[in-house]
Amino acid sequence: MSDVRFGIVGLGVMGRGHASYLTNGTIKGAVLAAVSDTSPQSLEWAKNELPAAVRCFDSYSAMLQSGAIDAVIVATPHYYHPDLAVQALHHQLHVLVEKPAGVYTQQVRQMNDVAAASGKVFGMMFNQRTNPVFQKVRDLVATGELGVIKRFNWIVTDWYRSQAYYNSGSWRATWALEGGGILMNQAPHNVDLLTWTLGMMPTRIRAFCHFGKHHQIEVEDDVTAYMEYPNGATGVFITTTGDAPGTNRYEITGDRGKLVIENNQITFWRLRRPEPEFNASNTQPFGAPEVWKCEVPVSGGAGLQHPGITQNFTDAIRYGTPLLAPGADGLNGVTLVNAMYLSTWTDGWVDLPFDENLFLAQLNQRRAASERK
C-alpha cells in the first residue's frame, strides 16, 4: 500500500516537531510531502531544514489543491483549527488536528459534522492518550474494577510558565488570538483525559477562573472547577501555570476502591468487598472495609506521544485501524472548557448542554477588548 503523503499547515513549534519525525522515518507508511505557512521566516526554515522533496506553499489553498498530499496535520493557532480542517475535508483529505479542537463549541461541532459526512479519517492530536498509565486507568474504570465512580480529584499544577514564556509570542495568552489561557493551551490534555478515563461527561459545572493572577496576561492562569455527574459522582479539577514546584495527582474513587495516579505510577487501594455491600451488613460503629494496597504494573514509560498518534492515524488510513483519538472527541474538552469560562463570567452554575450563543457573545466581547487584536 502506498505511503500516506502528509501536509502540515502551521510551522510553529508543534508544526516543526511533526515535520521532524515525519522526515526521519519514525512513522511507518507515511512521508512528509508538503508544508504551508504564511510566514516567510517559517518557509525559509522549511526550505533550509526539510528535504528538498518537501514542497513549500505560502498558500494553504494551493497546498490543498496541489494533489501532492493525502492528509493534513493542522498545527496553527487555535481559532483556525476548525476552518482549516473543514477546508481539507472538502478537498477529500484526511485530517489530524492539534489540540484543542477549537475555541468554542459551535465551530467544533460544525467541523465534526463535516468530518462525519466526508468519510475521511479525522483525528485529534491527544498525544497523552498514548501514555500506558492513562490507558490502564481507562481500562480499570471501563471494566468495572473500581465499581461505580463516586468522585475524582485532579490537581495538575505542574504546567508552570514564566512571564518570559507569555512574552515570547504576540498570540499567546490573548482572547483575540489564543482564545484563552491554561485551559486552551496546556490543560486541554488533562481535560481530555478526564472525559476519556472516566467515560462520562458532567451534567453541570461551577468554576472559578482567575485571569492574570500570576502573570501580566488577560486570560486565565489559575482554575478551580467543581463538576457533578449523572450517576451522582462529583469531581474537582485544579490547574495553574503559576505554581513552582507543581503537583500532578489524579485520584478516582469508586465503590470498589480508589486509584491514585502520580509520578507516572498507579496505586489501587482495592476494597476486599464493595463499600455498599460492606455497609449493608456491617454492625460495628467504626467498622471499615478491608483495603489492599496494590501497585498496578505499567510499562512503556510515557508512551509514544505525538508520533504514536500520527502512526495510529496513518494506520487508520491504510488499514482501518481504530483511532486512539477520534476527531469527534475534541468536542468534549472544548465543551468543558467553555462551561468553565461561562460559569466564571456569569458567576454561577452552568448546566450541560449550555447556552452556546451566550458563551460566544461573552467570548466575542473579550476578543473585541483584547490587548493584542
N, C-alpha and C positions, 0 to 999 in steps of 0.2 A: 504494500500500500504506500502511496506517495506520502512524503513528509508534509505536515501541516505548515503552510507558509504564514508566519505571523507578521503583522504590522503593529507598531506601537505608536500611539498618539500621546504626546507629552514626554519630554526628555528632561524632566527634573530628576530629583534623587531617585525616586522609585522607578521611573521610566528607564533610567540608565542602568539601574540594578537588574531589571528584567532583560534589558539588551545584553548585559554581560553574560548571564547564564544561558541565554538563548544562542549566543555566538560561541560559547566554549564547549558546546556538545553535551551539556548537562541533561537536556531534555531529549529523550529518545523519540524519534519520529517527528521532530519539529525543527524548523530553521527560522531565523530572523531574515525576512525578505525586504522590509521597508520600515522607515520611521517618518514621523511627521511632527513638526513643531513650527510655531510662528516666530520663534526667537532665532535671529541669525547666529547668535553665540552658541545656542544648542545645536543648530545644524552644522556649524563649524566643528563642534566637538564630535558629532556623529561622523563627519567625513574624515576626521583625523583618527578616531579611535575604533570605528567599526570596520569590518571587512568591506572591501570595495564592492562586493556583490550586493550589499545592502543599499537599496535605493532611498534617497533622502528627498522628502517633499516639504515645501513650505505651505502647502495647502492640503488640509485633511480630505477635502472632497476629491482632489486629484489622486490621493493615495487610494481612496475607496474605489475610484473608477479605473485605476491602473490595470487591474487584472493580475497584479503581482502578489496578492495576498488572499488567504482563505479565512483568516481570523484576525481580530483586533484586540489588543490589550489597551484599555482606556486608563491612562495614568496622568490625568490633568487635574487642576483644581476642582473641588467638589461640585460646584454648581453645574459644571459642564458634563458630568458623568452621564446622566440620563439622555441628554440630547445627542451626544456623540455616539452613545450606544444605539440609539434609535436609528441614526443615520446609517450606521454599519449594518444593522439588521435589515433595513430597507434595501441595502445592496446585497442581501443574501449572504452576509458574512457572519461567522460565529463571533461571539463577543465575551470577553472576560473583563470585568470591571473592578478597578481598585476600590477599596473601602474609603468612605461609606458609599452606599448605592446612590445617594444623592443627598440633598439638604432638606427637602420636605417631601412628605408622603405623596402628594398629588403627582409630582414629576416622576417619582419612583414607580408608582402604580401604572402610569402610562407606559413607562419603559417595560415593565413586566408584561403588560397586555400585548405590546408589540412583539416581544420576545416569544410569548406563548403562541401567537399566531404565525410566527415565522418558520417554525420547525427547526430552527438553528440551535446549536448548543450555546447556552447562556449561563455564565458562571460568575461568582464573586471571588475576589482575592482575599478570602478569610483564611490567611495562612496559619493562624493558630489552631485551626481545626486539625492540622496535621500533627499536633503535639500528642504523643501517646497518653500523657496524663489526662488530658481533657477527653480523648477518645474513650479511655477507661471509665472516667466519671460518667460520661453519657451512657455507656453500656450498663454500668451499675444501677443507674436510675431507670433506664428503659426496661431492663429485665426484672425489675421489682426487688432487687437486693436490698434497697433502702425502704421498701414498702411505700406507703402513701407519703408524699413530700409534705412537710409541715412548715418549714421555713428555710431561708438561706440568709447568709450574711457574707458580703464580699467587700473587704477593704482592699482596694487596689490603688495605693498611693505611691507606687514606685515609678510613676511617669514624670519624674522631676524634669523641669525645663527652666533654664535661666532666662533673664531678660534678653541676653545676647541672642538666644535662640529666636525669640519673637522678633527681634530687630533684624534678623537675617533675611527676611523676605517681606516685601510690602503687602503680600496677600495674607500673611499669617495673622491669626487672631483678630479677624475683622468680620463683621456681619456681611459686608458687601462682597467680599472675595472668598472667604473661607466658610462662612455660614455658621460659625460657632467656634468654640474653643476645645477644651479637652474632650467633650462628648462627640465632637465632629472629627477630631484629628487622632488622638491617641486611644481613647477608651472605646471606639466602635468595636475593637477586637473583643473586649470584655463584655460589652452589651450583647454582641452576637453570641458569645459563648454562654451567656446566661440563658437565652432562649433555646440554644442548641442542646445544652446539657440537661436543662430541666424539662424540655419538651413541651412547654406551655407558655402562654402569654398572660400577663396580668389583666385584671378587669379594671383596676383603677390605680392611680399613682398620685402621691403627694411629694413634690420635690422642692429642694432649696438649692438653687444655683447662685453662686456668688461671682459677680462679674468684676474682674480686675482686682481681686482680693489680695493676690500675692505679686502681681506684676502690673506694669503700666500697659494694660490692654483693655479693650472694650467688651470682650466676651468672657465666658465663664472659665475660671481656673480652679474651682472648688465646688464639689457637688455632693449632696446627700439626698438620696431618694428612698422612699418607702413604698412598697408595692403590695397589693392584695390580689390573690389568685382565685379562680373559680372554685377550687376544692377547699377554700379556707386558708390555704397556705399564705404566709407573708414573707417579705424579704426586704433587706436593707442593702443599698449599694452606695458605696462611698469612694470617691476618686478625686484626685487633685494633681496639679503639676507643681505644687508649692512645698511639698514635704521632702526633706532630706535628712536622714535616710527615710525611704518609704517602706510600706508594707504591702505584701500581696498574699492575702489569706482568704480563702474561699471555703465556707462551711455550708453544708447542706444537711439538714436534719429530716429524717423520715420516721415513721413509727417502728422501723426495724433497726434504727441506729443513726449514726452521724458520720459523714465524710468530712475530713479536714484536708484541704489541698494547699500546700505551702512548700516552698523550696523545691518545686518540681517533684514532690512526693505526695502520696495519698495514704492517709491513715483512716481506717474504717473502724470506728467504735461500734461494734456489732452487738446488738442485743440478742441474748440467747432465745428470748421469747419476744414477740412483738409487744410494744408497750400497751396497746388497748387490751390484748389478751391477758397480760400480766395484771393490769389494773382491774380487770373484771373479777379476778379470782383472789387478789391479794387482800389479806386481813390485817397486815401489820401497819400501824400508823406511819412509820418511817421506812417502810419497805421500798425497794427499788429493783428494777430488773437487773439480772446479771449481765455484765457487759464484758466483751472481749476486745482487746486492742489488737487489730490486725493491720500489718503493714502490707499494702496491696502492691504486688510486684508490677513494675512498669519498666520497660526497656525501650531504648531508641532515642534517648536524650530529648531534645526539644522538637524533634520531628524534622521533616524535610522543608517546612516553611514555604516560602514563595515558589521555589522550584517544584515542590511537591504538589501544590495546587495547579501549577501550569502543566506538569506531567499528567495529572489526573484529567485535566481539561482536554489535553491533547489525546489521551486515550479514549475519552468520551467521544471525540470527533471520529477517531479512527476505528474504534471497536465497539462503541456503545457502552463503555464502562460507566456505571452510575457516578454522578458528580458528588464529590465530597462537600462542595459548597455551591448548590444551585443558585442561580441568579435571583430567583424569586424570593429566596430567604433574606435578601438585603432589605426588604420592606419591614421586616420585624424590628431590626435595630433602629432604623430611621423612625419608626412609629414610637418606640420607647423614648428616644432622644427628643423628638418633637413634643411628646407628652410631658417630659421633664421641664422643657423650656416653658411650655404653656402653663403648667402648674405654678411655676415661679412667677411668670408675668402676670397671671391673674390672682396670685396669692390664694390658691385653693386647690381642691381635689380636681383631677381630670379623669373622667371615665373613658375607657376604650371600648369602641372607637370614639375618637374625639372630633370636635368641630374643626375640620381641616381648613375651611375658609377663614375662620377666626385665627387659626395659627398663622396662616400665610399673611393675613393682614398685619398681625403683630410683627412678624418677621420683616415684612416689607417696610414698616415704619423704621425699624432699626437699620435696615440696609440703606434707606434714604439718608439717615443721620450718621452713617458710618464715617469714621475719620479718613478712611482710605477707600474712596469710591472709584 
